[in-house]
Amino acid sequence: MKRKKGWTQSPVLLLLAMLFLAGLLAGIVYGRRSGGEGYLTYFVTEYLQNHLQGKFAPVFSVSFLSVISAHFLLFCLALSCVGPFVILFLPLLKGFSVGMISAMLCVQWGGHGILVGIAILWLPCIIQSVILLLFCWQALDISITLCKGTLLHRNTCREISLADLFEYFVLYSSAGLAAATLEGALAFLLGPLFTI
């Protein structure tokens, strides 16, 4: 793996974090404005009900499939010249979903919803969001290198290591597996304590 700038010195990672925060704010605004009604509200309600039933398998499987599908998409986009344009939307969408779920908890169940969010949802969401931002950062770097080579008609294939990309995929997917396991365990242990 080639050495990159530290994450604190990367303007690209800062941009990805700002896109995540913009999505988070848009999700909060949408969740508050919808007032518990609308098309996406049905899916959020089902998602939350799975967490409160105290069953590990449904929560874990939805969470892990969400993580692994996003990571597989990033893996494919890293090897594509359209990757830089599409990769930027993933943090925005992740932020939107986290913001909307948090807002729906507050709108529908008030303080009780905030307790559910703190106890069950927020820690796994934070971990998965950080993992996604870091993998987006790595995938964006590889995809931009490919795009530069294509546009400038240079052979940049030597600068790109598929082994590194696969290593990132395995590393971040393993961390996503741990976060999904944590989310399932929290739902199993704490979900039945909350009745909404």
LINSUL-V583964 format. One record per pair of residues at least 24 apart in sequence whose ideal C-beta (glycine too) atoms are under 6 Angstrom apart, sorted by sequence separation. I is the first residue (numbers start at 1). GAP is how many residues later the second one is. D is the distance in whole Angstrom. If there is no record, write none. Layout:
# LINSUL-V583964
I/GAP/D, I/GAP/D
This chain:
# LINSUL-V583964
98/27/5, 138/30/5, 94/35/6, 135/37/4, 94/38/5, 131/41/5, 91/42/6, 131/44/5, 91/45/6, 131/45/6, 90/46/6, 87/49/5, 128/51/5, 87/52/6, 127/52/4, 87/53/5, 124/55/5, 44/57/6, 124/58/5, 84/59/5, 124/59/4, 44/60/5, 83/60/3, 84/60/5, 67/61/6, 74/61/5, 78/61/4, 84/63/6, 78/64/4, 74/65/4, 78/65/5, 81/65/6, 81/66/5, 120/66/5, 120/67/6, 23/69/4, 27/69/4, 31/69/4, 51/69/5, 81/69/5, 26/70/5, 30/70/6, 120/70/5, 20/71/4, 24/71/4, 28/71/4, 32/71/5, 36/71/6, 119/71/5, 19/72/4, 23/72/3, 27/72/3, 31/72/3, 36/72/5, 19/73/5, 23/73/4, 27/73/4, 31/73/5, 24/74/6, 16/75/5, 20/75/4, 24/75/4, 28/75/5, 32/75/6, 116/78/5, 78/87/6, 109/87/5, 75/94/5, 71/98/6, 71/101/6, 71/102/5, 68/105/6, 67/109/3, 67/113/6, 64/116/4, 16/117/5, 63/117/4, 16/120/5, 60/120/5, 63/120/5, 13/124/5, 59/124/6, 60/124/3, 59/125/5, 56/128/4, 59/128/4, 56/132/4, 54/134/6, 51/136/4, 54/137/4, 54/138/4, 52/139/5, 51/140/5, 52/142/6, 1/163/5
